[in-house]
Amino acid sequence: MQETPLRIVPPAFARRPRRFLTVAFGACATAAALTFTAAAATSAPTAYVTSEKAGVGVIDLTQMTLTKTFPVGAAGPRGLSLNADGTRLLVANKNTGDLSVIDTATGDVVQRVKIGKNPEYVRVHNGFAYVTYEPSEEGGPPPAAGAAPQADKKPGGKPGADDDASQPPAEIAIVDMKTWRVVRSVTSGHETEGIEFSRDGKTMLVTNEGDDTVSVYHAQTGAPIRTVKLVAGGRPRGIRLSPDGKAYVVTLESLSKFVVLDAHTFEVLKTVDTKLGPYGVAFGPEGRRLFIAAARDKTVQVFDGRSYEHVADVPVGQRCWHFSFTPDGAKLLVACGRSDAVYVLDAQSYQPIKQIGDLPLAWGIVTWPHSDGSIESR
């Protein structure tokens, strides 16, 4: 039997004309360049500040200047959070009861998601947005996802402390960020404030100012796990997990204290005095320091991040609720509502650097790239 000589066939791409390879390479290079350009456009260090009277201020963190404002109408923007790649900014609008989804490259509102009365705090976690709100007396969950936003008949602030017991409990809308639909609404305590997640991301904790509790839920399903009762009259507001994942720090606004809770048993490990009206709380980028905004005393306080011993007091403006570090950790940006400005501090020496104005009723602040702060954390 005669053997057939072995024939080696070159790969398909090797048989293509050189001109095709040149064109293909050029197309790939162009696509890569466009991808790089798009990525570079979103990587410039930027801070976003909600201004309840103006919209969302955009701060160039290289120049430390307010460069533009994203308009969201007369919506009363408050809570805000960024998606994972910084291309979408989510903003809770008090007056219209919805969540604006803003394209950070253009400043356009590309989506509105109906939430309910007085949406306030927003956290993005694992592809979902968690938004606190206060349903009206008529109650019920928010309208079907995708419905056109409608203005609330009686927009307004929180009820007073004496009215808490007669008010319906607050809720947390969980929004799927792929479909921009409210997939479930979780009943919480009264006047829900801060939101935090466990180190493994499986558990969500929220502070309830109106009934002095911290509610604990399964993050994905919203199923309740337990309710942690804190000292009466404390009005818990801010909450942050320690860098080692072992404890939660909760600020008690009316008692001017913060408590340290064991992350597993939720027992109070320590109670520390602060100046008046503590709200926003965050650990510094390296976890060595804990920062707290004592809003009624116009002060940012600094504590040791492990022993919680007092380190320093830094004067700032009026009604400073939230703050964020810059992405490099070098500066601290403090949103001061009644001063209509962001105060910029050196994060190591705590000395003032400058004030960035034209932000009437500044409420919250986050940065891109993501950094530690009282709203978001890495």
Secondary structure, DSSP 8 states (H G I E B T S, - for coil): -----------GGGGS-HHHHHHHHHHHHHHHHHHHHHHHHHHS-EEEEEETTTEEEEEETTTTEEEEEE---S--EEEEEE-TTSSEEEEEETTTTEEEEEETTT--EEEEEE--SS---EEEETTEEEEEE---TT------TT------SS------GGGGGGS---EEEEEETTTTEEEEEEE-SSSEEEEEE-TTS-EEEEEETTTTEEEEEETTT--EEEEEE--TT--EEEEEE-TTSSEEEEEETTTTEEEEEETTT--EEEEEE-SSSEEEEEE-TTSSEEEEEEGGGTEEEEEETTT--EEEEEE--SSEEEEEE-TTSSEEEEEEGGGTEEEEEETTT--EEEEE---TTEEEEEEES---BSS---
